[in-house]
Amino acid sequence: MEKARIEEILPAGKAPASTAREERVRSRFWSTFRKAAGQIPFAEDVVAAYYCALDAKTPQRAKATLLAALAYFIVPVDFIPDFIIGVGFGDDMAVLTAAIATIRAHMKPEHYDAARKALDNES
């Protein structure tokens, strides 16, 4: 999803300097998500986590946790390579589940609203 669309869904706040990890997640999240969508039983949570990670109002620790998990998700070669059908995204989902559980208090209704809108646009 391009930057303009993200800013349309989540209004720009006081943005900290972008990190390389954040830019990598921004540029590769949606293509990876589309490949894995059928294997993600909690897709809305993953997309809400994406928006939470990009929200300037999210505390830095929560943002760092989510960006690390999302970066692991988008990297095609990890503990279990993503191209292995049926199990390839399993380790990614475990990492994302742990990250989301850790920072769930920072995932706001507007992140879930943005996730639902984005998922509706993807269908």
C-alpha positions as CSV (number, residue, x, y, z in Angstrom):
1,M,0.0,0.0,0.0
2,E,1.6,3.3,-1.0
3,K,2.5,6.0,1.4
4,A,-0.4,8.3,0.4
5,R,-2.9,5.5,1.2
6,I,-1.3,4.9,4.6
7,E,-1.4,8.6,5.4
8,E,-5.1,8.7,4.3
9,I,-5.9,5.9,6.8
10,L,-3.6,7.1,9.6
11,P,-3.2,10.8,9.8
12,A,0.4,11.9,10.0
13,G,1.6,12.7,13.5
14,K,4.9,14.0,14.6
15,A,7.0,11.4,12.6
16,P,10.3,10.3,14.0
17,A,13.2,9.7,11.6
18,S,12.5,6.7,9.4
19,T,14.6,3.7,10.0
20,A,15.8,1.3,7.4
21,R,13.7,-1.5,8.9
22,E,10.6,0.7,8.8
23,E,11.2,1.5,5.1
24,R,11.8,-2.2,4.3
25,V,8.6,-3.2,6.1
26,R,6.6,-0.4,4.3
27,S,7.9,-1.4,0.9
28,R,7.5,-5.2,1.3
29,F,4.7,-5.9,3.7
30,W,1.8,-6.0,1.3
31,S,3.4,-8.3,-1.3
32,T,4.4,-10.7,1.5
33,F,1.0,-10.5,3.1
34,R,-0.7,-11.4,-0.1
35,K,1.4,-14.5,-0.5
36,A,0.8,-15.6,3.1
37,A,-2.8,-14.4,3.5
38,G,-4.3,-17.9,3.2
39,Q,-2.0,-19.2,6.0
40,I,-2.7,-16.4,8.5
41,P,-5.6,-17.1,10.7
42,F,-5.4,-13.7,12.4
43,A,-4.8,-11.5,9.3
44,E,-6.7,-8.5,10.8
45,D,-4.3,-8.5,13.8
46,V,-1.2,-8.7,11.6
47,V,-2.4,-5.8,9.4
48,A,-3.4,-3.8,12.6
49,A,0.1,-4.5,13.9
50,Y,1.5,-3.1,10.7
51,Y,-0.5,0.1,11.1
52,C,0.4,0.3,14.8
53,A,4.1,0.0,13.9
54,L,3.8,2.9,11.4
55,D,1.8,5.1,13.7
56,A,4.0,8.0,15.0
57,K,2.0,7.9,18.3
58,T,3.0,4.3,19.0
59,P,5.7,4.2,21.8
60,Q,9.2,3.4,20.5
61,R,9.5,0.1,22.3
62,A,6.3,-1.2,20.9
63,K,7.1,0.1,17.5
64,A,10.6,-1.6,17.6
65,T,9.0,-4.9,18.7
66,L,6.5,-4.8,15.8
67,L,9.0,-3.7,13.2
68,A,11.3,-6.5,14.1
69,A,8.5,-9.1,13.9
70,L,7.2,-7.6,10.6
71,A,10.7,-7.5,9.2
72,Y,11.1,-11.2,10.0
73,F,7.8,-11.8,8.3
74,I,8.8,-10.1,5.1
75,V,12.3,-11.7,4.8
76,P,11.9,-14.7,2.5
77,V,14.7,-16.8,4.0
78,D,14.4,-17.4,7.7
79,F,14.3,-20.3,10.1
80,I,11.7,-22.1,7.9
81,P,11.9,-20.7,4.4
82,D,8.6,-19.1,3.3
83,F,8.4,-20.9,0.0
84,I,7.7,-24.3,1.8
85,I,3.9,-24.6,1.4
86,G,1.9,-25.2,4.5
87,V,4.7,-24.5,7.0
88,G,6.8,-21.8,5.5
89,F,5.1,-19.0,7.3
90,G,4.6,-20.9,10.5
91,D,7.7,-19.5,12.2
92,D,6.7,-16.0,11.0
93,M,3.3,-16.4,12.6
94,A,4.8,-17.5,15.9
95,V,7.1,-14.4,15.9
96,L,4.1,-12.1,15.0
97,T,1.9,-13.7,17.6
98,A,4.5,-13.2,20.3
99,A,5.1,-9.6,19.3
100,I,1.3,-8.8,19.1
101,A,0.7,-10.4,22.5
102,T,3.6,-8.3,23.9
103,I,2.3,-4.9,22.7
104,R,-1.4,-5.5,22.3
105,A,-2.2,-2.6,24.7
106,H,-0.7,-0.2,22.1
107,M,-2.9,-1.5,19.3
108,K,-5.7,1.0,19.1
109,P,-9.2,0.9,17.5
110,E,-7.9,3.1,14.7
111,H,-5.3,0.5,13.8
112,Y,-8.0,-2.1,13.6
113,D,-10.2,0.3,11.6
114,A,-7.3,0.8,9.2
115,A,-6.7,-2.9,9.0
116,R,-10.4,-3.7,8.1
117,K,-10.4,-0.9,5.4
118,A,-7.2,-2.2,3.9
119,L,-8.4,-5.9,4.0
120,D,-11.6,-4.8,2.3
121,N,-9.6,-3.1,-0.4
122,E,-7.5,-6.2,-0.8
123,S,-10.5,-8.4,-1.5
